[in-house]
Amino acid sequence: MTVRFAVVGSPGDRRVTMFRDAVVAAGLAEPYMISWRDVLAGREVGAPEGALLRVDSPGEDAETDALLRGPGDPARVGGGAAWYAAFTAGLERVAAIPGVRLLADIREIGVMFDKRACHAALTGAGVPVPPAFEIFSYAELRAEMTRRGWARVFVKPAHGSSASGVIALQAHGDRVQAVTSATWGAAGELFNSLRVRTYTTDEEVRRVVDLLAGDGLHVERWFPKASAGGRVFDLRVVTVAGVPTHAVVRMSRTPMTNLHLGGRRGDLELVRSRAALWDRVLEVCAQAAACFPGSLATGVDVMVGADWRSVAVAEVNAFGDLLPGLGDISGNGRDTYAEQVRAVLAGAMAVGA
């Protein structure tokens, strides 16, 4: 039987291009393309009968963003609840496409895009995660921090990615410091910036938090990360069919290690050279991936503690497989997309209808 892939994504998105290249390199026809624009606009979409359908990120397409959050600058922060409602409705339409077999469970994608639900799923499975709570205002945040005796937290929009709206907050009495990539525009909107900045007054921090809080905020106790060369670091580990296959160390002089925010790739041997620690990282990432058995791939953000022994999961990403230029940690030289194509063709996971 001839295998045919299809993909739901945004035309021109790098993920779609790299997946297409991996499919073609395997000697197969180019994947049939379904645009997120068409899905979200409610247009009729379809795919070849029996196609294996990959659901990919909506990407950074401005028209797609408008369909998800409504009109506005795609760089703005906020609108996560509207985005999530439109996105999950779009996933339902994708799941209803006749004659295809999905390479990911749409319910699991929905959980991974809700930080509260994802944290609950990981906690229930015994995956190490920082303790957390949910709030809807700055007043609630400070009150709950005081009640728990936490001076340092990460404040995360319930529905978000790429550190959009994330705040690393320290509060000691009247002193407060908030590190974030969010910056104010002339019209009083928050925008994503490629430069991390620090707010140091209670009024400034309250204004940022309260603007974001309407969509719900997931607050985690600050997990002190290991550092090397004056930079803290964490890892993005990609799993394919439940097995960790690729990893990158992300290092930064700020609490945010995202590469687009000034973080840089570090030497993976920082962790791999410590056998017990590396084994624990792989174990925890596999444990996190097992919470999402219907998903072909996940991107697990895992933190190594300042003691160089403890490990905690910060995020599990449904579309976290964009790690160009890296071979896998098994040493076979395949990128994340080639590894997924190989896994499907080898029957390494059950593909649900």
C-alpha positions as CSV (number, residue, x, y, z in Angstrom):
1,M,0.0,0.0,0.0
2,T,1.3,3.5,-0.9
3,V,1.8,5.7,2.1
4,R,0.6,9.3,1.6
5,F,1.1,12.1,4.1
6,A,-1.0,15.3,4.6
7,V,-0.2,18.2,6.8
8,V,-2.3,21.0,8.4
9,G,-0.1,24.1,8.7
10,S,0.6,27.5,7.4
11,P,2.2,27.8,3.9
12,G,5.8,28.8,4.1
13,D,6.2,27.8,7.8
14,R,9.6,26.3,8.4
15,R,8.2,23.3,10.1
16,V,6.0,22.4,7.1
17,T,9.0,22.8,4.8
18,M,11.2,20.6,6.9
19,F,8.6,17.9,7.3
20,R,7.9,18.0,3.5
21,D,11.7,17.5,2.9
22,A,11.8,14.5,5.2
23,V,8.8,12.9,3.5
24,V,10.3,13.4,0.0
25,A,13.7,12.2,1.2
26,A,12.0,8.9,2.2
27,G,10.9,8.4,-1.4
28,L,7.3,9.5,-0.9
29,A,5.1,12.1,-2.6
30,E,5.1,15.6,-1.2
31,P,2.5,15.8,1.7
32,Y,-0.9,17.1,0.7
33,M,-1.2,20.6,2.2
34,I,-4.2,21.9,4.2
35,S,-4.0,25.5,5.3
36,W,-4.9,26.6,8.8
37,R,-6.5,29.6,7.2
38,D,-9.0,27.4,5.5
39,V,-9.7,25.4,8.6
40,L,-10.2,28.4,10.8
41,A,-12.3,30.2,8.3
42,G,-14.7,27.2,8.2
43,R,-14.0,26.4,4.5
44,E,-14.4,22.9,3.3
45,V,-11.1,21.0,3.5
46,G,-10.2,17.4,2.6
47,A,-7.2,15.1,2.0
48,P,-6.5,12.0,0.0
49,E,-8.2,8.9,1.3
50,G,-6.1,7.1,3.9
51,A,-3.6,9.9,4.2
52,L,-1.6,10.1,7.4
53,L,-2.4,13.6,8.7
54,R,0.1,15.6,10.6
55,V,-1.2,18.6,12.6
56,D,1.4,21.3,12.7
57,S,1.6,24.8,14.3
58,P,-0.5,27.7,13.0
59,G,2.9,29.5,12.8
60,E,3.3,33.2,12.7
61,D,1.0,33.9,9.8
62,A,-0.8,37.2,10.3
63,E,-4.1,36.2,8.6
64,T,-4.1,33.0,10.7
65,D,-3.5,34.9,13.9
66,A,-6.4,37.2,13.1
67,L,-8.7,34.2,12.7
68,L,-7.5,32.9,16.0
69,R,-7.4,36.1,18.2
70,G,-9.3,38.7,16.1
71,P,-7.8,41.7,14.2
72,G,-4.7,43.3,15.6
73,D,-1.0,43.3,15.5
74,P,0.3,39.7,15.5
75,A,3.1,40.8,17.9
76,R,0.7,41.7,20.6
77,V,0.6,39.8,23.9
78,G,-2.7,38.5,25.2
79,G,-5.9,37.2,23.8
80,G,-4.9,33.7,24.8
81,A,-8.4,32.5,25.7
82,A,-9.9,33.6,22.3
83,W,-6.9,32.0,20.6
84,Y,-7.4,28.7,22.4
85,A,-11.1,28.6,21.8
86,A,-10.6,29.1,18.1
87,F,-7.7,26.7,17.9
88,T,-9.4,23.8,19.6
89,A,-12.5,24.4,17.5
90,G,-10.2,24.2,14.5
91,L,-8.7,20.9,15.8
92,E,-12.2,19.5,15.9
93,R,-12.8,20.4,12.3
94,V,-9.5,18.7,11.4
95,A,-10.5,15.6,13.3
96,A,-13.7,15.5,11.2
97,I,-11.8,15.3,7.9
98,P,-13.1,12.1,6.3
99,G,-10.8,9.2,5.4
100,V,-7.6,10.4,7.1
101,R,-5.6,8.9,10.1
102,L,-4.3,11.5,12.5
103,L,-0.7,11.4,13.7
104,A,-1.7,13.2,16.9
105,D,-4.6,13.1,19.3
106,I,-6.3,16.5,19.1
107,R,-7.4,16.3,22.7
108,E,-3.8,15.9,23.8
109,I,-2.8,18.9,21.7
110,G,-5.4,20.8,23.5
111,V,-4.0,19.8,26.9
112,M,-0.5,20.7,25.9
113,F,-1.8,24.2,25.0
114,D,-3.4,24.7,28.4
115,K,-0.6,25.1,30.9
116,R,-3.0,24.4,33.8
117,A,-4.3,21.1,32.3
118,C,-0.8,20.1,31.2
119,H,0.6,20.7,34.6
120,A,-2.3,18.6,36.2
121,A,-1.7,15.8,33.8
122,L,2.0,15.7,34.5
123,T,1.4,15.9,38.3
124,G,-1.1,13.1,38.2
125,A,1.5,10.9,36.4
126,G,4.2,11.6,38.9
127,V,6.3,13.7,36.6
128,P,8.4,16.2,38.6
129,V,7.1,19.7,38.0
130,P,7.3,22.9,40.1
131,P,4.3,23.4,42.4
132,A,1.8,25.8,40.9
133,F,-1.5,27.7,41.3
134,E,-3.8,29.8,39.1
135,I,-4.7,33.5,39.5
136,F,-6.8,36.2,37.8
137,S,-5.3,39.4,39.2
138,Y,-2.1,40.9,40.5
139,A,-3.7,41.2,44.0
140,E,-4.4,37.5,44.0
141,L,-0.9,36.7,42.8
142,R,0.8,38.7,45.7
143,A,-1.7,37.3,48.2
144,E,-1.1,33.7,47.2
145,M,2.7,34.2,47.1
146,T,2.6,35.6,50.6
147,R,0.3,32.7,51.8
148,R,2.7,30.1,50.4
149,G,5.9,31.9,51.4
150,W,7.1,32.1,47.8
151,A,9.3,35.0,47.0
152,R,10.1,34.0,43.4
153,V,7.7,32.6,40.7
154,F,7.2,32.3,37.0
155,V,3.9,33.8,35.8
156,K,2.7,32.2,32.6
157,P,-0.4,32.9,30.5
158,A,-2.6,29.8,30.5
159,H,-2.5,29.6,26.7
160,G,0.7,30.8,25.2
161,S,4.0,29.8,23.6
162,S,7.5,31.2,22.9
163,A,7.6,32.9,26.3
164,S,4.9,35.3,25.2
165,G,3.7,37.2,28.3
166,V,5.8,35.1,30.7
167,I,7.1,37.0,33.7
168,A,9.9,35.9,36.0
169,L,8.8,37.7,39.2
170,Q,10.7,38.3,42.5
171,A,8.9,40.0,45.4
172,H,10.3,40.9,48.8
173,G,7.9,43.1,50.7
174,D,7.6,46.4,48.8
175,R,10.5,45.5,46.5
176,V,9.5,43.8,43.2
177,Q,11.3,42.8,40.0
178,A,9.7,41.4,36.9
179,V,11.7,40.1,33.9
180,T,9.7,39.7,30.7
181,S,9.8,40.2,27.0
182,A,6.5,42.1,27.1
183,T,6.8,45.8,26.3
184,W,4.1,48.6,26.1
185,G,3.0,50.1,22.9
186,A,1.8,53.6,22.3
187,A,-1.9,52.6,22.5
188,G,-1.6,50.8,25.8
189,E,-1.2,47.3,24.3
190,L,1.5,44.8,25.3
191,F,3.8,43.6,22.6
192,N,6.3,40.8,22.3
193,S,9.9,42.0,22.1
194,L,13.1,40.3,21.2
195,R,14.7,42.0,24.1
196,V,14.0,41.0,27.7
197,R,13.4,43.9,30.0
198,T,12.9,44.4,33.8
199,Y,10.1,46.3,35.6
200,T,10.9,47.3,39.1
201,T,7.9,49.2,40.5
202,D,4.8,47.6,41.9
203,E,2.7,49.8,39.7
204,E,4.4,48.7,36.5
205,V,4.2,45.0,37.4
206,R,0.6,45.3,38.5
207,R,-0.3,46.9,35.1
208,V,1.4,44.1,33.1
209,V,-0.1,41.2,35.2
210,D,-3.6,42.6,35.3
211,L,-3.7,43.1,31.6
212,L,-2.8,39.4,31.1
213,A,-4.8,38.0,34.0
214,G,-8.2,38.1,32.3
215,D,-7.3,35.0,30.3
216,G,-6.0,33.2,33.4
217,L,-2.4,32.9,34.6
218,H,-0.6,29.8,35.6
219,V,2.0,30.5,38.4
220,E,4.8,28.2,39.1
221,R,7.3,28.3,42.0
222,W,10.7,29.4,40.7
223,F,12.9,26.3,40.1
224,P,16.6,27.4,40.5
225,K,18.4,26.2,37.4
226,A,21.9,25.0,37.0
227,S,24.4,27.4,35.4
228,A,27.6,27.3,33.5
229,G,29.8,30.1,32.4
230,G,27.6,32.7,34.1
231,R,24.5,31.5,32.2
232,V,21.5,29.4,33.5
233,F,20.4,26.7,31.2
234,D,17.6,24.2,30.5
235,L,17.0,21.6,27.7
236,R,14.5,21.1,25.0
237,V,14.2,17.4,24.4
238,V,12.1,16.0,21.5
239,T,10.5,12.7,21.9
240,V,9.3,10.6,18.9
241,A,6.9,7.7,19.6
242,G,7.6,8.2,23.3
243,V,11.4,8.0,23.1
244,P,13.7,11.0,23.6
245,T,15.5,11.4,20.2
246,H,16.9,15.0,20.0
247,A,18.0,17.6,22.5
248,V,19.4,21.0,22.7
249,V,20.8,23.0,25.7
250,R,19.5,26.5,25.9
251,M,21.7,29.0,27.9
252,S,20.9,32.6,28.9
253,R,22.0,35.4,31.2
254,T,18.3,36.1,31.9
255,P,15.6,33.7,33.4
256,M,14.2,33.1,29.9
257,T,16.4,30.7,27.9
258,N,14.4,30.9,24.6
259,L,16.8,31.2,21.7
260,H,14.8,34.0,20.1
261,L,15.2,36.1,23.3
262,G,18.9,36.1,23.3
263,G,19.5,32.6,24.6
264,R,22.1,30.5,22.8
265,R,22.8,26.9,22.2
266,G,25.1,25.3,24.8
267,D,27.2,22.2,24.8
268,L,25.0,19.1,25.4
269,E,28.0,17.4,27.1
270,L,27.3,19.7,30.1
271,V,24.6,17.2,30.9
272,R,25.5,14.0,29.0
273,S,28.9,13.8,30.7
274,R,27.1,13.3,34.1
275,A,25.7,9.8,33.5
276,A,23.2,9.7,36.4
277,L,21.9,13.2,35.6
278,W,21.5,12.4,31.8
279,D,19.7,9.2,32.6
280,R,17.4,11.1,34.8
281,V,16.7,13.7,32.2
282,L,15.8,11.0,29.6
283,E,13.7,9.1,32.1
284,V,11.7,12.2,33.0
285,C,11.2,13.2,29.3
286,A,9.9,9.7,28.5
287,Q,7.7,9.9,31.5
288,A,6.3,13.2,30.3
289,A,5.8,12.0,26.8
290,A,3.9,8.9,28.1
291,C,1.2,11.4,29.3
292,F,0.4,12.0,25.6
293,P,0.5,8.5,24.1
294,G,-1.5,9.5,21.0
295,S,1.1,12.2,20.0
296,L,3.8,11.2,17.6
297,A,6.2,13.9,18.9
298,T,6.5,16.2,21.9
299,G,9.0,18.9,22.8
300,V,9.7,18.6,26.5
301,D,11.3,21.6,28.3
302,V,13.3,20.2,31.2
303,M,15.2,22.0,33.9
304,V,18.2,20.8,35.7
305,G,18.4,22.1,39.3
306,A,21.2,24.3,40.7
307,D,22.3,21.2,42.6
308,W,23.0,19.4,39.3
309,R,20.9,16.5,40.5
310,S,17.2,17.5,40.6
311,V,15.1,17.7,37.4
312,A,11.7,19.3,36.7
313,V,9.6,19.7,33.6
314,A,8.6,23.3,32.7
315,E,6.5,22.7,29.6
316,V,5.4,20.0,27.1
317,N,5.0,21.4,23.6
318,A,2.8,19.9,20.9
319,F,4.8,21.6,18.2
320,G,8.2,21.6,19.9
321,D,10.1,19.6,17.2
322,L,11.8,22.5,15.4
323,L,15.4,21.9,16.1
324,P,17.2,22.4,12.8
325,G,20.8,21.5,12.5
326,L,20.9,18.9,15.2
327,G,21.3,15.1,14.8
328,D,19.6,12.9,17.2
329,I,21.0,11.9,20.6
330,S,21.3,8.3,19.4
331,G,23.8,9.4,16.8
332,N,22.0,8.2,13.6
333,G,22.1,11.7,12.0
334,R,18.3,12.0,11.4
335,D,16.6,15.3,12.2
336,T,13.4,15.4,14.1
337,Y,11.2,15.3,11.0
338,A,13.1,12.4,9.4
339,E,12.8,10.5,12.7
340,Q,9.1,11.0,12.8
341,V,8.7,9.8,9.2
342,R,10.9,6.8,10.0
343,A,8.8,6.0,13.1
344,V,5.5,6.1,11.2
345,L,6.8,4.0,8.3
346,A,8.3,1.5,10.7
347,G,5.1,1.2,12.6
348,A,6.7,2.4,15.8
349,M,3.5,3.8,17.1
350,A,-0.2,3.0,16.6
351,V,-1.8,5.6,14.4
352,G,-5.3,6.4,15.5
353,A,-8.2,7.0,13.1
